[in-house]
Amino acid sequence: MKEIDKIIKAIFKININAEFCLKENDIDNIEWHNGTTPISNADIEAQFPVVELDTAMQDLRAKRNKL
């Protein structure tokens, strides 16, 4: 999974309604829009294992469903 995808999915895990712009695909360059409460980098990074597990489970389900 690309780093940018992981960051975006982690943000949406925390706030499904978040509006933001991720500049230069860099977690240190997030611009929050329309009153979205900024989320700390530490909180975003804390969601990475959850995002990775979700992705692995989706892949596993897709393989299972092809059987």
Steps between C-alpha positions, in 0.01 A plus 500: 500500500629844413577735788254760373218243498586396853494861621166574334337183631634564850357853501160372392512231771526782753259744332293372209395857421851648498573746223865549427771534241812289529780700343800324348365169637650603832337444839669821618323701229131448564274799446169467682189651337148610589545495876641148518675461833865426430616148587848454640757301305532264796126425492510443125804272526336308784232392250751356250491146645119506490501618138754231406291230669182623328678488163636151565153379599344652187760324285438172679123530456544574130715189456252290697210625290676388182502138619 
